């Protein structure tokens, strides 16, 4: 079984690598072609720059997961897992503390491995194409804040979960699920006030008349928004975006200052109308419910498999701690979940099409959203020529050329 699992994982890696290579080769062949609907907005020189940026990001995006996978296989199949497991067991006799330390150590190792990639991505690739505006000092500050936040939140989450496992060995799957669900909802409520301000400076929208137009748009959609903010995203990057944050009465609209610089007010409203479409179509609620149902089923299955007692034997081990068995389960889940990636992507793209139609109906100006998408693609050097098969498997949004074409249809 150990060899079978290794082969299955390698097949998943090979499939993903083959699809990414297919996508890059497709871009090399068609990257200089100006797509329909983008004439006048993007010239061949811009397309060459877009292709070069996509290729560099994709190559890094191929190498990084391959390295992560190699380290994971070394950990699971190279004999490091039982050594690490015994070391953690020798550090403390507390079941809860063992679980927390086990995953803290793994996350720390993962974070250290990610540092060179983050530095190269931000200060080489992103800087080379004019996106990075972050100083090394700010990067280090974000890293420190992220580490501290991860330790606090991760410690609370892991500590609570392992305590529930020890307190209810026969029913922990249900208690842990409820704890995770409540923790997630709590974060959605407090994040706009406690977490996001650690990284961004929020202030009222400066552009004259825009906030009033946004509130009018929200009223037409039947939504109440507590505040409309712009954030200083330009301190870190020239990439642009907009999003809703929070839940219930603390929902807020957040606009990147880079987005406000790049788009007209009509285009900003159209982009927001698309996001409103997700709320009105209950996409966020449905995704949350599906996620929680899958989590419930996954935790129940995890409980059954741990009770079965055969998980260590799948990797040729005689025994493994509870935390180590969770790592084995995560590994199995990554293999079993890969075939469902196209379905998940398709469902997400379906929601995006519905949100586009909602924005078109709400604003009555489909051209505003179309031109806004063209600008977003141009300014962010988005790949305009993804391979159809790659997009079908991995794209959570429809290819932007297709979205623009459909918006401009009568």
RODO-2510 file (C-alpha; in nm, 4 decimals, decimal comma):
residues 410
     n   res          X          Y          Z
     1     x     0,0000     0,0000     0,0000
     2     x     0,2894     0,2354     0,0722
     3     x     0,4161     0,2060    -0,2844
     4     x     0,0629     0,2410    -0,4240
     5     x     0,0090     0,5655    -0,2335
     6     x     0,3436     0,7005    -0,3494
     7     x     0,2588     0,6195    -0,7113
     8     x    -0,0871     0,7764    -0,6778
     9     x     0,0600     1,0977    -0,5386
    10     x     0,3230     1,1115    -0,8109
    11     x     0,0495     1,0661    -1,0732
    12     x    -0,1403     1,3621    -0,9245
    13     x     0,1781     1,5708    -0,9353
    14     x     0,2459     1,4636    -1,2931
    15     x    -0,1084     1,5506    -1,4018
    16     x    -0,0858     1,8987    -1,2502
    17     x     0,2591     1,9580    -1,3981
    18     x     0,1435     1,8402    -1,7417
    19     x    -0,1535     2,0767    -1,7363
    20     x     0,0643     2,3727    -1,6351
    21     x     0,3141     2,2894    -1,9091
    22     x     0,0289     2,2653    -2,1595
    23     x    -0,0904     2,6081    -2,0491
    24     x     0,2540     2,7654    -2,0847
    25     x     0,3077     2,6156    -2,4315
    26     x    -0,0323     2,7484    -2,5372
    27     x     0,0671     3,0952    -2,4160
    28     x     0,3951     3,0796    -2,6086
    29     x     0,2047     3,0013    -2,9291
    30     x    -0,0775     3,2545    -2,8920
    31     x     0,0569     3,5134    -2,6492
    32     x     0,1188     3,7760    -2,9205
    33     x    -0,2407     3,7691    -3,0499
    34     x    -0,4639     4,0581    -2,9408
    35     x    -0,7939     3,8976    -2,8300
    36     x    -1,1302     4,0126    -2,9592
    37     x    -1,2579     4,3015    -2,7515
    38     x    -0,9118     4,4098    -2,6412
    39     x    -0,8177     4,5996    -2,9574
    40     x    -0,6913     4,9465    -2,8737
    41     x    -0,6563     4,8637    -2,5047
    42     x    -0,3637     4,6236    -2,5351
    43     x    -0,0916     4,6365    -2,7999
    44     x     0,1557     4,3637    -2,9032
    45     x     0,4270     4,5137    -2,6827
    46     x     0,1985     4,4912    -2,3801
    47     x     0,1092     4,1345    -2,4752
    48     x     0,4744     4,0349    -2,4906
    49     x     0,5236     4,1847    -2,1448
    50     x     0,2129     4,0009    -2,0200
    51     x     0,3394     3,6718    -2,1616
    52     x     0,6835     3,7168    -2,0085
    53     x     0,5321     3,7984    -1,6675
    54     x     0,2958     3,4999    -1,6827
    55     x     0,5782     3,2675    -1,7831
    56     x     0,8025     3,3816    -1,4990
    57     x     0,5245     3,3536    -1,2397
    58     x     0,4191     3,0138    -1,3736
    59     x     0,7691     2,8726    -1,3675
    60     x     0,8092     2,9793    -1,0071
    61     x     0,4607     2,8434    -0,9418
    62     x     0,5698     2,5096    -1,0837
    63     x     0,8977     2,4837    -0,8959
    64     x     0,7668     2,5854    -0,5532
    65     x     0,4983     2,3130    -0,5212
    66     x     0,7406     2,0560    -0,6619
    67     x     0,9870     2,1409    -0,3861
    68     x     0,7078     2,1314    -0,1264
    69     x     0,5980     1,7930    -0,2579
    70     x     0,9538     1,6581    -0,2516
    71     x     0,9920     1,7643     0,1124
    72     x     0,6530     1,6137     0,1972
    73     x     0,7470     1,2811     0,0383
    74     x     1,0802     1,2849     0,2200
    75     x     0,8960     1,3481     0,5463
    76     x     0,6349     1,0752     0,4934
    77     x     0,8309     0,8114     0,3041
    78     x     1,1892     0,8885     0,4041
    79     x     1,1588     0,7982     0,7698
    80     x     1,1377     1,1514     0,9121
    81     x     0,7771     1,1289     1,0328
    82     x     0,8371     0,8698     1,3091
    83     x     1,1552     1,0496     1,4179
    84     x     0,9731     1,3815     1,4441
    85     x     0,6778     1,2127     1,6138
    86     x     0,9012     1,0611     1,8839
    87     x     1,0807     1,3925     1,9346
    88     x     0,7518     1,5739     1,9976
    89     x     0,6358     1,2973     2,2335
    90     x     0,9581     1,3330     2,4302
    91     x     0,9179     1,7087     2,4641
    92     x     0,5965     1,6938     2,6688
    93     x     0,3516     1,4434     2,8089
    94     x     0,0473     1,6609     2,7415
    95     x    -0,1708     1,5350     2,4551
    96     x    -0,2924     1,8876     2,3780
    97     x     0,0538     2,0422     2,3849
    98     x     0,1943     1,7590     2,1740
    99     x    -0,0644     1,8292     1,9038
   100     x    -0,0017     2,2037     1,9071
   101     x     0,3780     2,1634     1,8954
   102     x     0,3536     1,8998     1,6205
   103     x     0,1723     2,1319     1,3805
   104     x     0,3555     2,4454     1,4911
   105     x     0,6828     2,2783     1,4014
   106     x     0,5565     2,1723     1,0593
   107     x     0,4161     2,5187     0,9898
   108     x     0,7406     2,6824     1,0964
   109     x     0,9381     2,4579     0,8610
   110     x     0,6951     2,5379     0,5789
   111     x     0,7249     2,9101     0,6501
   112     x     1,1046     2,8986     0,6412
   113     x     1,0948     2,7167     0,3062
   114     x     0,8528     2,9773     0,1689
   115     x     1,0708     3,2774     0,2569
   116     x     1,3104     3,2547    -0,0423
   117     x     1,0173     3,2169    -0,2834
   118     x     0,8358     3,5150    -0,1339
   119     x     1,1497     3,7293    -0,1537
   120     x     1,2162     3,6290    -0,5142
   121     x     0,8516     3,6767    -0,6136
   122     x     0,8241     4,0240    -0,4607
   123     x     1,1691     4,1727    -0,5091
   124     x     1,2617     4,0091    -0,8402
   125     x     0,9579     3,9163    -1,0510
   126     x     0,7088     4,1716    -0,9171
   127     x     0,9731     4,4448    -0,9056
   128     x     1,0943     4,3662    -1,2578
   129     x     0,7448     4,4252    -1,3964
   130     x     0,6760     4,7362    -1,1923
   131     x     0,4324     4,5883    -0,9406
   132     x     0,6270     4,5698    -0,6173
   133     x     0,6311     4,8870    -0,4077
   134     x     0,7106     4,7144    -0,0784
   135     x     1,0297     4,7881     0,1053
   136     x     1,2241     4,5088     0,2727
   137     x     1,1358     4,6635     0,6063
   138     x     0,7636     4,6456     0,5306
   139     x     0,8019     4,2885     0,4041
   140     x     0,9711     4,1909     0,7299
   141     x     0,7011     4,3705     0,9272
   142     x     0,4277     4,1790     0,7443
   143     x     0,6175     3,8550     0,7993
   144     x     0,6449     3,9210     1,1720
   145     x     0,2796     4,0189     1,2057
   146     x     0,1706     3,7151     1,0081
   147     x     0,3842     3,4869     1,2236
   148     x     0,2504     3,6358     1,5476
   149     x    -0,1067     3,6224     1,4225
   150     x    -0,0635     3,2638     1,3084
   151     x     0,0734     3,1615     1,6469
   152     x    -0,2112     3,3254     1,8381
   153     x    -0,4971     3,2096     1,6157
   154     x    -0,3366     2,8759     1,5307
   155     x    -0,2585     2,8079     1,8942
   156     x    -0,6172     2,8812     1,9975
   157     x    -0,7597     2,6684     1,7160
   158     x    -0,5259     2,3739     1,7607
   159     x    -0,5335     2,3869     2,1392
   160     x    -0,9127     2,3920     2,1454
   161     x    -0,9413     2,1120     1,8907
   162     x    -0,6972     1,8783     2,0666
   163     x    -0,8602     1,9478     2,4015
   164     x    -1,1962     1,8442     2,2541
   165     x    -1,0383     1,5261     2,1170
   166     x    -0,9014     1,4369     2,4594
   167     x    -1,2267     1,5276     2,6338
   168     x    -1,4507     1,3293     2,3979
   169     x    -1,2615     1,0448     2,2282
   170     x    -1,5807     0,8956     2,0828
   171     x    -1,7483     1,2138     1,9623
   172     x    -1,4667     1,4578     1,9000
   173     x    -1,5420     1,4822     1,5257
   174     x    -1,8726     1,6580     1,5966
   175     x    -1,7390     1,8839     1,8718
   176     x    -1,4346     1,9833     1,6686
   177     x    -1,6537     2,0594     1,3676
   178     x    -1,8750     2,2887     1,5778
   179     x    -1,5702     2,4581     1,7294
   180     x    -1,4135     2,5190     1,3865
   181     x    -1,7427     2,6540     1,2490
   182     x    -1,7854     2,8993     1,5372
   183     x    -1,4207     3,0034     1,5116
   184     x    -1,4649     3,0753     1,1405
   185     x    -1,7750     3,2876     1,2004
   186     x    -1,5998     3,4759     1,4790
   187     x    -1,3079     3,5578     1,2501
   188     x    -1,5468     3,6853     0,9833
   189     x    -1,6939     3,9253     1,2405
   190     x    -1,3715     4,0503     1,3982
   191     x    -1,1381     4,0465     1,0986
   192     x    -1,2454     4,3906     0,9661
   193     x    -1,1694     4,5486     1,3040
   194     x    -0,8795     4,3502     1,4482
   195     x    -0,6883     4,1738     1,1713
   196     x    -0,7115     4,3692     0,8459
   197     x    -0,6036     4,7014     1,0075
   198     x    -0,2765     4,5327     1,1063
   199     x    -0,1782     4,5284     0,7398
   200     x    -0,3720     4,8126     0,5761
   201     x    -0,4628     5,1692     0,6564
   202     x    -0,8353     5,2218     0,6055
   203     x    -0,9809     5,5626     0,5298
   204     x    -1,2970     5,7032     0,3718
   205     x    -1,3108     5,7079    -0,0082
   206     x    -1,1548     6,0341    -0,1202
   207     x    -1,2923     6,0574    -0,4730
   208     x    -1,5682     6,3140    -0,4853
   209     x    -1,9168     6,1666    -0,5126
   210     x    -1,8072     5,8020    -0,5352
   211     x    -1,9242     5,6940    -0,1894
   212     x    -2,2694     5,8420    -0,2528
   213     x    -2,2942     5,6554    -0,5835
   214     x    -2,1835     5,3325    -0,4144
   215     x    -2,4442     5,3670    -0,1413
   216     x    -2,7109     5,4389    -0,4036
   217     x    -2,6072     5,1246    -0,5908
   218     x    -2,6259     4,9188    -0,2716
   219     x    -2,9734     5,0532    -0,1959
   220     x    -3,0949     4,9532    -0,5426
   221     x    -2,9610     4,6057    -0,4739
   222     x    -3,1311     4,5921    -0,1346
   223     x    -2,8061     4,5747     0,0621
   224     x    -2,6952     4,7784     0,3616
   225     x    -2,3234     4,8449     0,3969
   226     x    -2,1834     4,9935     0,7154
   227     x    -1,8805     5,1665     0,5647
   228     x    -1,7022     5,2257     0,2338
   229     x    -1,3235     5,2430     0,2592
   230     x    -1,0166     5,2710     0,0462
   231     x    -0,6911     5,1103     0,1581
   232     x    -0,3295     5,1955     0,0934
   233     x    -0,2600     4,8816    -0,1118
   234     x    -0,0145     5,0833    -0,3202
   235     x     0,2343     5,0644    -0,0290
   236     x     0,2849     4,6987    -0,1206
   237     x     0,1872     4,6484    -0,4821
   238     x     0,0402     4,8164    -0,7889
   239     x    -0,2002     4,5268    -0,8386
   240     x    -0,5616     4,6376    -0,7998
   241     x    -0,8675     4,4843    -0,6394
   242     x    -1,1897     4,5454    -0,4474
   243     x    -1,3740     4,3249    -0,2000
   244     x    -1,6471     4,2917     0,0599
   245     x    -1,5411     4,2014     0,4111
   246     x    -1,7210     4,0997     0,7279
   247     x    -2,0632     3,9508     0,7790
   248     x    -2,4025     4,0662     0,9035
   249     x    -2,4088     4,4299     1,0103
   250     x    -2,0342     4,4728     0,9821
   251     x    -2,0171     4,4230     0,6047
   252     x    -1,7867     4,6783     0,4486
   253     x    -1,6737     4,7645     0,0979
   254     x    -1,2989     4,7979     0,0559
   255     x    -1,1411     4,9521    -0,2542
   256     x    -0,7710     4,9395    -0,3309
   257     x    -0,6341     5,2871    -0,3968
   258     x    -0,4711     5,1389    -0,7081
   259     x    -0,8134     5,0414    -0,8407
   260     x    -0,9429     5,3952    -0,7918
   261     x    -0,6468     5,5295    -0,9879
   262     x    -0,7008     5,2927    -1,2807
   263     x    -1,0782     5,2978    -1,3273
   264     x    -1,3564     5,5453    -1,3855
   265     x    -1,6378     5,5680    -1,1327
   266     x    -1,8745     5,3766    -1,3634
   267     x    -1,6236     5,0941    -1,3892
   268     x    -1,5695     5,0850    -1,0125
   269     x    -1,9467     5,0641    -0,9623
   270     x    -1,9725     4,7838    -1,2163
   271     x    -1,6989     4,5827    -1,0422
   272     x    -1,8758     4,6315    -0,7088
   273     x    -2,2081     4,5329    -0,8663
   274     x    -2,0455     4,2025    -0,9605
   275     x    -1,9455     4,1493    -0,5962
   276     x    -2,2975     4,2440    -0,4867
   277     x    -2,4216     3,9720    -0,7209
   278     x    -2,2400     3,7126    -0,5102
   279     x    -2,4255     3,8344    -0,2006
   280     x    -2,7656     3,8562    -0,3678
   281     x    -2,7307     3,5139    -0,5296
   282     x    -2,6234     3,3783    -0,1885
   283     x    -2,3029     3,2380    -0,3349
   284     x    -2,1050     3,3161    -0,0197
   285     x    -2,3651     3,1539     0,2062
   286     x    -2,3893     2,8487    -0,0190
   287     x    -2,0128     2,8088    -0,0314
   288     x    -1,9941     2,8412     0,3455
   289     x    -2,2645     2,5765     0,3907
   290     x    -2,1000     2,3398     0,1426
   291     x    -1,7628     2,3925     0,3093
   292     x    -1,9073     2,3168     0,6523
   293     x    -2,0898     2,0057     0,5275
   294     x    -1,7715     1,8790     0,3650
   295     x    -1,5803     1,9563     0,6841
   296     x    -1,8376     1,7641     0,8880
   297     x    -1,8143     1,4651     0,6570
   298     x    -1,4360     1,4861     0,6492
   299     x    -1,4062     1,4966     1,0284
   300     x    -1,6427     1,2035     1,0675
   301     x    -1,4396     1,0052     0,8144
   302     x    -1,1199     1,1049     0,9959
   303     x    -1,2656     0,9769     1,3237
   304     x    -1,3616     0,6457     1,1641
   305     x    -1,0192     0,6007     1,0068
   306     x    -0,8344     0,6855     1,3278
   307     x    -1,0579     0,4395     1,5137
   308     x    -0,9790     0,1779     1,2483
   309     x    -0,6150     0,1921     1,3526
   310     x    -0,4656     0,1091     1,0147
   311     x    -0,3449     0,4531     0,9106
   312     x     0,0176     0,4108     1,0286
   313     x     0,0379     0,0806     0,8409
   314     x    -0,0432     0,2556     0,5124
   315     x     0,3035     0,4116     0,5315
   316     x     0,4697     0,1058     0,6755
   317     x     0,4718     0,2375     1,0329
   318     x     0,3899     0,0323     1,3400
   319     x     0,2400     0,3261     1,5272
   320     x     0,1853     0,6993     1,5003
   321     x     0,0499     0,9673     1,7289
   322     x    -0,2913     1,1213     1,6741
   323     x    -0,1312     1,4300     1,5189
   324     x     0,0819     1,2186     1,2861
   325     x    -0,2277     1,0280     1,1745
   326     x    -0,3906     1,3598     1,0870
   327     x    -0,0952     1,4366     0,8593
   328     x    -0,1399     1,0981     0,6912
   329     x    -0,5097     1,1742     0,6461
   330     x    -0,4260     1,5112     0,4915
   331     x    -0,1934     1,3367     0,2479
   332     x    -0,4659     1,0896     0,1508
   333     x    -0,7115     1,3760     0,1102
   334     x    -0,4818     1,5575    -0,1329
   335     x    -0,4841     1,2489    -0,3557
   336     x    -0,8552     1,1789    -0,3269
   337     x    -0,9514     1,5434    -0,3767
   338     x    -0,7634     1,6064    -0,7005
   339     x    -1,0244     1,4440    -0,9321
   340     x    -1,2866     1,6807    -0,7897
   341     x    -1,0861     1,9939    -0,8765
   342     x    -1,2600     2,0446    -1,2169
   343     x    -1,6031     2,0214    -1,0506
   344     x    -1,5096     2,2748    -0,7833
   345     x    -1,3694     2,5092    -1,0490
   346     x    -1,6798     2,4723    -1,2663
   347     x    -1,9113     2,5551    -0,9766
   348     x    -1,7053     2,8641    -0,8978
   349     x    -1,7107     2,9774    -1,2623
   350     x    -2,0869     2,9281    -1,2719
   351     x    -2,1201     3,1657    -0,9759
   352     x    -1,9006     3,4200    -1,1539
   353     x    -2,1209     3,4093    -1,4654
   354     x    -2,4268     3,4674    -1,2480
   355     x    -2,2596     3,7608    -1,0732
   356     x    -2,1699     3,9128    -1,4123
   357     x    -2,5329     3,8874    -1,5252
   358     x    -2,6490     4,0436    -1,1993
   359     x    -2,4079     4,3359    -1,2422
   360     x    -2,5275     4,3849    -1,5984
   361     x    -2,8918     4,4008    -1,4851
   362     x    -2,8262     4,6149    -1,1767
   363     x    -2,6206     4,8848    -1,3482
   364     x    -2,7755     4,8619    -1,6925
   365     x    -2,4244     4,9285    -1,8266
   366     x    -2,2540     4,6024    -1,9269
   367     x    -1,9874     4,8017    -2,1124
   368     x    -1,8673     4,9506    -1,7822
   369     x    -1,7930     4,6065    -1,6397
   370     x    -1,6430     4,4900    -1,9700
   371     x    -1,4084     4,7886    -1,9900
   372     x    -1,3263     4,7517    -1,6215
   373     x    -1,2252     4,3890    -1,6762
   374     x    -1,0109     4,4915    -1,9735
   375     x    -0,8333     4,7487    -1,7568
   376     x    -0,7848     4,5005    -1,4723
   377     x    -0,6332     4,2519    -1,7165
   378     x    -0,4065     4,5119    -1,8723
   379     x    -0,2857     4,6672    -1,5487
   380     x    -0,2327     4,3311    -1,3746
   381     x    -0,0731     4,1628    -1,6797
   382     x    -0,3316     3,8834    -1,6661
   383     x    -0,2938     3,5871    -1,9010
   384     x    -0,5377     3,6395    -2,1879
   385     x    -0,4627     3,3047    -2,3527
   386     x    -0,5088     3,0208    -2,1022
   387     x    -0,5382     2,6743    -2,2477
   388     x    -0,9065     2,5659    -2,2360
   389     x    -0,8270     2,2407    -2,0540
   390     x    -0,6101     2,4142    -1,7951
   391     x    -0,8803     2,6756    -1,7397
   392     x    -1,1449     2,4035    -1,7064
   393     x    -0,9480     2,2298    -1,4332
   394     x    -0,7985     2,5157    -1,2320
   395     x    -0,9714     2,8466    -1,3125
   396     x    -1,2136     2,9659    -1,0444
   397     x    -1,3145     3,2547    -1,2759
   398     x    -1,4053     3,2280    -1,6432
   399     x    -1,1247     3,3445    -1,8731
   400     x    -1,1510     3,7217    -1,8937
   401     x    -1,1734     3,7251    -2,2747
   402     x    -1,4875     3,5121    -2,2562
   403     x    -1,6371     3,7355    -1,9866
   404     x    -1,5772     4,0489    -2,1915
   405     x    -1,7195     3,8879    -2,5052
   406     x    -2,0367     3,7788    -2,3274
   407     x    -2,0875     4,1171    -2,1597
   408     x    -2,0681     4,2913    -2,4966
   409     x    -2,3196     4,0646    -2,6636
   410     x    -2,6550     4,2353    -2,7307
***
